[in-house]
Amino acid sequence: MQIKLIGKRIFEYQDAFVAFIDVLGFKSLMNSEKHDAIGVYFGIIDQIRTEGADDKGLNIISISDSLVFTLEKREGHELQQLSQLCEKVRHPKGNC
């Protein structure tokens, strides 16, 4: 972890993996009459947030039709964990 002072602000940097996911078709999903599909999508995001609450190294930011996952580098398996999270979003009904 690095700490830098820039002007009057202190910035703390840490090693982490980042995944940016652009959800293609999000607008049509929102406008669709298939409310189950959007419910499944948000249910998966909530599930990932709940599971990630146990691992303090996981952060999730949702911005409109995009998701940003960050996972602190700790044990060496983070890239695989991040890949599995992305697969959960990609294939919501699959067992990832």
FITIDO-487879 format. One record per atom (N, C-alpha, C): residue in one letter; chain; atom name; x, y, z. Coordinates in nm, 3 decimals, m for minus. Example, Ala and Ser with C-alpha at 12.3 -4.5 7.8 and 13.67 -1.06 7.14 Angstrom:
+------+-----+------+---------+---------+---------+
| type | mol | atom |       X |       Y |       Z |
+------+-----+------+---------+---------+---------+
|    A |   A |    N |   1.319 |  m0.569 |   0.780 |
|    A |   A |   CA |   1.230 |  m0.450 |   0.780 |
|    A |   A |    C |   1.320 |  m0.330 |   0.780 |
|    S |   A |    N |   1.285 |  m0.225 |   0.708 |
|    S |   A |   CA |   1.367 |  m0.106 |   0.714 |
|    S |   A |    C |   1.290 |   0.003 |   0.787 |
+------+-----+------+---------+---------+---------+
***
This chain:
+------+-----+------+---------+---------+---------+
| type | mol | atom |       X |       Y |       Z |
+------+-----+------+---------+---------+---------+
|    M |   A |    N |   0.084 |  m0.116 |   0.000 |
|    M |   A |   CA |   0.000 |   0.000 |   0.000 |
|    M |   A |    C |   0.090 |   0.123 |   0.000 |
|    Q |   A |    N |   0.051 |   0.220 |  m0.081 |
|    Q |   A |   CA |   0.126 |   0.344 |  m0.089 |
|    Q |   A |    C |   0.036 |   0.460 |  m0.049 |
|    I |   A |    N |   0.094 |   0.557 |   0.019 |
|    I |   A |   CA |   0.020 |   0.677 |   0.056 |
|    I |   A |    C |   0.095 |   0.795 |  m0.003 |
|    K |   A |    N |   0.021 |   0.881 |  m0.074 |
|    K |   A |   CA |   0.081 |   0.999 |  m0.134 |
|    K |   A |    C |   0.003 |   1.123 |  m0.092 |
|    L |   A |    N |   0.076 |   1.229 |  m0.070 |
|    L |   A |   CA |   0.017 |   1.358 |  m0.038 |
|    L |   A |    C |   0.024 |   1.444 |  m0.164 |
|    I |   A |    N |  m0.092 |   1.480 |  m0.216 |
|    I |   A |   CA |  m0.099 |   1.566 |  m0.334 |
|    I |   A |    C |  m0.180 |   1.689 |  m0.293 |
|    G |   A |    N |  m0.111 |   1.802 |  m0.288 |
|    G |   A |   CA |  m0.176 |   1.923 |  m0.238 |
|    G |   A |    C |  m0.212 |   1.902 |  m0.092 |
|    K |   A |    N |  m0.339 |   1.918 |  m0.060 |
|    K |   A |   CA |  m0.385 |   1.898 |   0.078 |
|    K |   A |    C |  m0.458 |   1.765 |   0.094 |
|    R |   A |    N |  m0.454 |   1.682 |  m0.009 |
|    R |   A |   CA |  m0.525 |   1.555 |  m0.004 |
|    R |   A |    C |  m0.428 |   1.439 |   0.011 |
|    I |   A |    N |  m0.472 |   1.340 |   0.086 |
|    I |   A |   CA |  m0.393 |   1.217 |   0.102 |
|    I |   A |    C |  m0.462 |   1.107 |   0.023 |
|    F |   A |    N |  m0.387 |   1.042 |  m0.064 |
|    F |   A |   CA |  m0.439 |   0.932 |  m0.144 |
|    F |   A |    C |  m0.372 |   0.803 |  m0.099 |
|    E |   A |    N |  m0.453 |   0.700 |  m0.082 |
|    E |   A |   CA |  m0.402 |   0.569 |  m0.041 |
|    E |   A |    C |  m0.419 |   0.474 |  m0.159 |
|    Y |   A |    N |  m0.311 |   0.413 |  m0.202 |
|    Y |   A |   CA |  m0.313 |   0.320 |  m0.314 |
|    Y |   A |    C |  m0.286 |   0.180 |  m0.264 |
|    Q |   A |    N |  m0.350 |   0.081 |  m0.327 |
|    Q |   A |   CA |  m0.326 |  m0.058 |  m0.291 |
|    Q |   A |    C |  m0.331 |  m0.143 |  m0.417 |
|    D |   A |    N |  m0.263 |  m0.256 |  m0.412 |
|    D |   A |   CA |  m0.267 |  m0.349 |  m0.524 |
|    D |   A |    C |  m0.403 |  m0.416 |  m0.528 |
|    A |   A |    N |  m0.466 |  m0.414 |  m0.646 |
|    A |   A |   CA |  m0.599 |  m0.473 |  m0.661 |
|    A |   A |    C |  m0.621 |  m0.509 |  m0.807 |
|    F |   A |    N |  m0.715 |  m0.600 |  m0.828 |
|    F |   A |   CA |  m0.760 |  m0.634 |  m0.963 |
|    F |   A |    C |  m0.892 |  m0.562 |  m0.985 |
|    V |   A |    N |  m0.914 |  m0.515 |  m1.108 |
|    V |   A |   CA |  m1.034 |  m0.440 |  m1.142 |
|    V |   A |    C |  m1.098 |  m0.501 |  m1.266 |
|    A |   A |    N |  m1.230 |  m0.516 |  m1.260 |
|    A |   A |   CA |  m1.306 |  m0.562 |  m1.377 |
|    A |   A |    C |  m1.414 |  m0.459 |  m1.405 |
|    F |   A |    N |  m1.422 |  m0.414 |  m1.530 |
|    F |   A |   CA |  m1.525 |  m0.322 |  m1.574 |
|    F |   A |    C |  m1.617 |  m0.400 |  m1.667 |
|    I |   A |    N |  m1.745 |  m0.407 |  m1.633 |
|    I |   A |   CA |  m1.841 |  m0.483 |  m1.713 |
|    I |   A |    C |  m1.946 |  m0.388 |  m1.767 |
|    D |   A |    N |  m1.958 |  m0.384 |  m1.899 |
|    D |   A |   CA |  m2.064 |  m0.308 |  m1.965 |
|    D |   A |    C |  m2.173 |  m0.407 |  m2.000 |
|    V |   A |    N |  m2.290 |  m0.390 |  m1.942 |
|    V |   A |   CA |  m2.400 |  m0.484 |  m1.962 |
|    V |   A |    C |  m2.470 |  m0.448 |  m2.094 |
|    L |   A |    N |  m2.439 |  m0.526 |  m2.197 |
|    L |   A |   CA |  m2.499 |  m0.501 |  m2.328 |
|    L |   A |    C |  m2.648 |  m0.535 |  m2.324 |
|    G |   A |    N |  m2.727 |  m0.450 |  m2.385 |
|    G |   A |   CA |  m2.871 |  m0.474 |  m2.389 |
|    G |   A |    C |  m2.943 |  m0.433 |  m2.262 |
|    F |   A |    N |  m2.876 |  m0.358 |  m2.175 |
|    F |   A |   CA |  m2.936 |  m0.319 |  m2.048 |
|    F |   A |    C |  m3.060 |  m0.232 |  m2.070 |
|    K |   A |    N |  m3.052 |  m0.138 |  m2.163 |
|    K |   A |   CA |  m3.165 |  m0.047 |  m2.188 |
|    K |   A |    C |  m3.287 |  m0.125 |  m2.236 |
|    S |   A |    N |  m3.266 |  m0.219 |  m2.329 |
|    S |   A |   CA |  m3.378 |  m0.297 |  m2.377 |
|    S |   A |    C |  m3.431 |  m0.391 |  m2.268 |
|    L |   A |    N |  m3.342 |  m0.435 |  m2.181 |
|    L |   A |   CA |  m3.384 |  m0.518 |  m2.067 |
|    L |   A |    C |  m3.473 |  m0.437 |  m1.974 |
|    M |   A |    N |  m3.436 |  m0.312 |  m1.950 |
|    M |   A |   CA |  m3.515 |  m0.224 |  m1.863 |
|    M |   A |    C |  m3.651 |  m0.191 |  m1.926 |
|    N |   A |    N |  m3.653 |  m0.175 |  m2.059 |
|    N |   A |   CA |  m3.777 |  m0.139 |  m2.128 |
|    N |   A |    C |  m3.864 |  m0.260 |  m2.162 |
|    S |   A |    N |  m3.812 |  m0.378 |  m2.142 |
|    S |   A |   CA |  m3.883 |  m0.498 |  m2.178 |
|    S |   A |    C |  m3.995 |  m0.528 |  m2.079 |
|    E |   A |    N |  m4.089 |  m0.606 |  m2.123 |
|    E |   A |   CA |  m4.199 |  m0.647 |  m2.036 |
|    E |   A |    C |  m4.159 |  m0.769 |  m1.953 |
|    K |   A |    N |  m4.040 |  m0.819 |  m1.975 |
|    K |   A |   CA |  m3.991 |  m0.934 |  m1.899 |
|    K |   A |    C |  m3.926 |  m0.885 |  m1.770 |
|    H |   A |    N |  m4.008 |  m0.855 |  m1.673 |
|    H |   A |   CA |  m3.958 |  m0.803 |  m1.547 |
|    H |   A |    C |  m3.878 |  m0.908 |  m1.470 |
|    D |   A |    N |  m3.899 |  m1.034 |  m1.501 |
|    D |   A |   CA |  m3.822 |  m1.140 |  m1.436 |
|    D |   A |    C |  m3.674 |  m1.128 |  m1.469 |
|    A |   A |    N |  m3.642 |  m1.093 |  m1.595 |
|    A |   A |   CA |  m3.502 |  m1.085 |  m1.638 |
|    A |   A |    C |  m3.426 |  m0.977 |  m1.562 |
|    I |   A |    N |  m3.485 |  m0.860 |  m1.546 |
|    I |   A |   CA |  m3.416 |  m0.753 |  m1.474 |
|    I |   A |    C |  m3.408 |  m0.787 |  m1.325 |
|    G |   A |    N |  m3.509 |  m0.857 |  m1.274 |
|    G |   A |   CA |  m3.506 |  m0.903 |  m1.135 |
|    G |   A |    C |  m3.394 |  m1.003 |  m1.111 |
|    V |   A |    N |  m3.373 |  m1.092 |  m1.208 |
|    V |   A |   CA |  m3.264 |  m1.189 |  m1.198 |
|    V |   A |    C |  m3.130 |  m1.116 |  m1.198 |
|    Y |   A |    N |  m3.114 |  m1.018 |  m1.287 |
|    Y |   A |   CA |  m2.990 |  m0.941 |  m1.296 |
|    Y |   A |    C |  m2.959 |  m0.874 |  m1.162 |
|    F |   A |    N |  m3.056 |  m0.798 |  m1.108 |
|    F |   A |   CA |  m3.031 |  m0.728 |  m0.983 |
|    F |   A |    C |  m3.018 |  m0.825 |  m0.866 |
|    G |   A |    N |  m3.085 |  m0.939 |  m0.873 |
|    G |   A |   CA |  m3.070 |  m1.042 |  m0.771 |
|    G |   A |    C |  m2.929 |  m1.097 |  m0.767 |
|    I |   A |    N |  m2.869 |  m1.117 |  m0.884 |
|    I |   A |   CA |  m2.731 |  m1.165 |  m0.892 |
|    I |   A |    C |  m2.636 |  m1.062 |  m0.833 |
|    I |   A |    N |  m2.657 |  m0.935 |  m0.864 |
|    I |   A |   CA |  m2.571 |  m0.830 |  m0.810 |
|    I |   A |    C |  m2.584 |  m0.825 |  m0.657 |
|    D |   A |    N |  m2.707 |  m0.835 |  m0.607 |
|    D |   A |   CA |  m2.726 |  m0.837 |  m0.461 |
|    D |   A |    C |  m2.660 |  m0.958 |  m0.398 |
|    Q |   A |    N |  m2.669 |  m1.073 |  m0.464 |
|    Q |   A |   CA |  m2.607 |  m1.195 |  m0.412 |
|    Q |   A |    C |  m2.454 |  m1.179 |  m0.406 |
|    I |   A |    N |  m2.397 |  m1.123 |  m0.511 |
|    I |   A |   CA |  m2.252 |  m1.101 |  m0.513 |
|    I |   A |    C |  m2.212 |  m1.005 |  m0.402 |
|    R |   A |    N |  m2.290 |  m0.899 |  m0.382 |
|    R |   A |   CA |  m2.261 |  m0.803 |  m0.275 |
|    R |   A |    C |  m2.268 |  m0.871 |  m0.138 |
|    T |   A |    N |  m2.369 |  m0.954 |  m0.118 |
|    T |   A |   CA |  m2.385 |  m1.023 |   0.010 |
|    T |   A |    C |  m2.270 |  m1.119 |   0.035 |
|    E |   A |    N |  m2.234 |  m1.197 |  m0.067 |
|    E |   A |   CA |  m2.122 |  m1.290 |  m0.053 |
|    E |   A |    C |  m1.992 |  m1.215 |  m0.033 |
|    G |   A |    N |  m1.977 |  m1.102 |  m0.100 |
|    G |   A |   CA |  m1.855 |  m1.023 |  m0.090 |
|    G |   A |    C |  m1.842 |  m0.950 |   0.042 |
|    A |   A |    N |  m1.954 |  m0.940 |   0.116 |
|    A |   A |   CA |  m1.948 |  m0.872 |   0.245 |
|    A |   A |    C |  m1.857 |  m0.947 |   0.342 |
|    D |   A |    N |  m1.844 |  m1.079 |   0.324 |
|    D |   A |   CA |  m1.755 |  m1.158 |   0.408 |
|    D |   A |    C |  m1.609 |  m1.132 |   0.374 |
|    D |   A |    N |  m1.583 |  m1.097 |   0.249 |
|    D |   A |   CA |  m1.446 |  m1.071 |   0.204 |
|    D |   A |    C |  m1.432 |  m0.920 |   0.188 |
|    K |   A |    N |  m1.367 |  m0.857 |   0.282 |
|    K |   A |   CA |  m1.358 |  m0.711 |   0.282 |
|    K |   A |    C |  m1.277 |  m0.656 |   0.166 |
|    G |   A |    N |  m1.216 |  m0.742 |   0.087 |
|    G |   A |   CA |  m1.137 |  m0.696 |  m0.025 |
|    G |   A |    C |  m1.218 |  m0.672 |  m0.151 |
|    L |   A |    N |  m1.348 |  m0.702 |  m0.150 |
|    L |   A |   CA |  m1.433 |  m0.688 |  m0.268 |
|    L |   A |    C |  m1.515 |  m0.560 |  m0.259 |
|    N |   A |    N |  m1.511 |  m0.481 |  m0.365 |
|    N |   A |   CA |  m1.596 |  m0.362 |  m0.377 |
|    N |   A |    C |  m1.670 |  m0.370 |  m0.510 |
|    I |   A |    N |  m1.796 |  m0.330 |  m0.509 |
|    I |   A |   CA |  m1.878 |  m0.330 |  m0.630 |
|    I |   A |    C |  m1.940 |  m0.192 |  m0.645 |
|    I |   A |    N |  m1.925 |  m0.136 |  m0.763 |
|    I |   A |   CA |  m1.988 |  m0.009 |  m0.796 |
|    I |   A |    C |  m2.074 |  m0.034 |  m0.919 |
|    S |   A |    N |  m2.202 |   0.003 |  m0.911 |
|    S |   A |   CA |  m2.287 |  m0.006 |  m1.029 |
|    S |   A |    C |  m2.321 |   0.134 |  m1.075 |
|    I |   A |    N |  m2.295 |   0.157 |  m1.203 |
|    I |   A |   CA |  m2.318 |   0.288 |  m1.264 |
|    I |   A |    C |  m2.400 |   0.263 |  m1.389 |
|    S |   A |    N |  m2.528 |   0.298 |  m1.382 |
|    S |   A |   CA |  m2.617 |   0.281 |  m1.496 |
|    S |   A |    C |  m2.610 |   0.137 |  m1.548 |
|    D |   A |    N |  m2.557 |   0.117 |  m1.670 |
|    D |   A |   CA |  m2.552 |  m0.018 |  m1.729 |
|    D |   A |    C |  m2.414 |  m0.081 |  m1.714 |
|    S |   A |    N |  m2.337 |  m0.036 |  m1.618 |
|    S |   A |   CA |  m2.201 |  m0.087 |  m1.600 |
|    S |   A |    C |  m2.177 |  m0.127 |  m1.455 |
|    L |   A |    N |  m2.085 |  m0.221 |  m1.439 |
|    L |   A |   CA |  m2.042 |  m0.265 |  m1.307 |
|    L |   A |    C |  m1.891 |  m0.254 |  m1.300 |
|    V |   A |    N |  m1.841 |  m0.217 |  m1.183 |
|    V |   A |   CA |  m1.698 |  m0.214 |  m1.159 |
|    V |   A |    C |  m1.673 |  m0.298 |  m1.034 |
|    F |   A |    N |  m1.596 |  m0.405 |  m1.051 |
|    F |   A |   CA |  m1.555 |  m0.489 |  m0.938 |
|    F |   A |    C |  m1.409 |  m0.459 |  m0.908 |
|    T |   A |    N |  m1.375 |  m0.441 |  m0.783 |
|    T |   A |   CA |  m1.234 |  m0.433 |  m0.742 |
|    T |   A |    C |  m1.213 |  m0.536 |  m0.632 |
|    L |   A |    N |  m1.103 |  m0.605 |  m0.641 |
|    L |   A |   CA |  m1.070 |  m0.709 |  m0.545 |
|    L |   A |    C |  m0.925 |  m0.690 |  m0.503 |
|    E |   A |    N |  m0.903 |  m0.664 |  m0.375 |
|    E |   A |   CA |  m0.768 |  m0.642 |  m0.324 |
|    E |   A |    C |  m0.680 |  m0.765 |  m0.346 |
|    K |   A |    N |  m0.557 |  m0.740 |  m0.381 |
|    K |   A |   CA |  m0.461 |  m0.848 |  m0.399 |
|    K |   A |    C |  m0.415 |  m0.894 |  m0.262 |
|    R |   A |    N |  m0.443 |  m1.021 |  m0.230 |
|    R |   A |   CA |  m0.410 |  m1.073 |  m0.097 |
|    R |   A |    C |  m0.346 |  m1.211 |  m0.104 |
|    E |   A |    N |  m0.420 |  m1.309 |  m0.154 |
|    E |   A |   CA |  m0.378 |  m1.448 |  m0.142 |
|    E |   A |    C |  m0.325 |  m1.509 |  m0.272 |
|    G |   A |    N |  m0.343 |  m1.443 |  m0.383 |
|    G |   A |   CA |  m0.294 |  m1.497 |  m0.509 |
|    G |   A |    C |  m0.400 |  m1.563 |  m0.595 |
|    H |   A |    N |  m0.524 |  m1.573 |  m0.545 |
|    H |   A |   CA |  m0.632 |  m1.634 |  m0.622 |
|    H |   A |    C |  m0.735 |  m1.529 |  m0.667 |
|    E |   A |    N |  m0.701 |  m1.405 |  m0.653 |
|    E |   A |   CA |  m0.798 |  m1.298 |  m0.680 |
|    E |   A |    C |  m0.842 |  m1.291 |  m0.825 |
|    L |   A |    N |  m0.750 |  m1.313 |  m0.917 |
|    L |   A |   CA |  m0.787 |  m1.307 |  m1.058 |
|    L |   A |    C |  m0.890 |  m1.414 |  m1.091 |
|    Q |   A |    N |  m0.874 |  m1.533 |  m1.038 |
|    Q |   A |   CA |  m0.972 |  m1.641 |  m1.058 |
|    Q |   A |    C |  m1.105 |  m1.604 |  m0.993 |
|    Q |   A |    N |  m1.102 |  m1.547 |  m0.873 |
|    Q |   A |   CA |  m1.225 |  m1.506 |  m0.806 |
|    Q |   A |    C |  m1.298 |  m1.398 |  m0.886 |
|    L |   A |    N |  m1.223 |  m1.304 |  m0.939 |
|    L |   A |   CA |  m1.282 |  m1.197 |  m1.018 |
|    L |   A |    C |  m1.344 |  m1.252 |  m1.145 |
|    S |   A |    N |  m1.278 |  m1.347 |  m1.206 |
|    S |   A |   CA |  m1.332 |  m1.413 |  m1.325 |
|    S |   A |    C |  m1.463 |  m1.484 |  m1.293 |
|    Q |   A |    N |  m1.470 |  m1.549 |  m1.179 |
|    Q |   A |   CA |  m1.592 |  m1.619 |  m1.139 |
|    Q |   A |    C |  m1.706 |  m1.520 |  m1.114 |
|    L |   A |    N |  m1.675 |  m1.405 |  m1.057 |
|    L |   A |   CA |  m1.778 |  m1.302 |  m1.037 |
|    L |   A |    C |  m1.833 |  m1.254 |  m1.170 |
|    C |   A |    N |  m1.744 |  m1.233 |  m1.266 |
|    C |   A |   CA |  m1.787 |  m1.189 |  m1.400 |
|    C |   A |    C |  m1.875 |  m1.294 |  m1.465 |
|    E |   A |    N |  m1.842 |  m1.420 |  m1.447 |
|    E |   A |   CA |  m1.924 |  m1.529 |  m1.503 |
|    E |   A |    C |  m2.061 |  m1.535 |  m1.439 |
|    K |   A |    N |  m2.071 |  m1.503 |  m1.310 |
|    K |   A |   CA |  m2.201 |  m1.500 |  m1.244 |
|    K |   A |    C |  m2.293 |  m1.396 |  m1.307 |
|    V |   A |    N |  m2.235 |  m1.284 |  m1.346 |
|    V |   A |   CA |  m2.314 |  m1.179 |  m1.411 |
|    V |   A |    C |  m2.348 |  m1.221 |  m1.553 |
|    R |   A |    N |  m2.252 |  m1.282 |  m1.620 |
|    R |   A |   CA |  m2.270 |  m1.322 |  m1.760 |
|    R |   A |    C |  m2.371 |  m1.435 |  m1.776 |
|    H |   A |    N |  m2.365 |  m1.532 |  m1.686 |
|    H |   A |   CA |  m2.455 |  m1.649 |  m1.690 |
|    H |   A |    C |  m2.526 |  m1.661 |  m1.557 |
|    P |   A |    N |  m2.629 |  m1.579 |  m1.534 |
|    P |   A |   CA |  m2.692 |  m1.573 |  m1.403 |
|    P |   A |    C |  m2.750 |  m1.704 |  m1.354 |
|    K |   A |    N |  m2.793 |  m1.792 |  m1.442 |
|    K |   A |   CA |  m2.854 |  m1.915 |  m1.397 |
|    K |   A |    C |  m2.753 |  m2.029 |  m1.390 |
|    G |   A |    N |  m2.629 |  m2.002 |  m1.430 |
|    G |   A |   CA |  m2.526 |  m2.105 |  m1.428 |
|    G |   A |    C |  m2.468 |  m2.123 |  m1.289 |
|    N |   A |    N |  m2.396 |  m2.229 |  m1.270 |
|    N |   A |   CA |  m2.329 |  m2.254 |  m1.142 |
|    N |   A |    C |  m2.183 |  m2.217 |  m1.158 |
|    C |   A |    N |  m2.147 |  m2.097 |  m1.119 |
|    C |   A |   CA |  m2.010 |  m2.048 |  m1.134 |
|    C |   A |    C |  m1.940 |  m2.053 |  m1.001 |
+------+-----+------+---------+---------+---------+
***
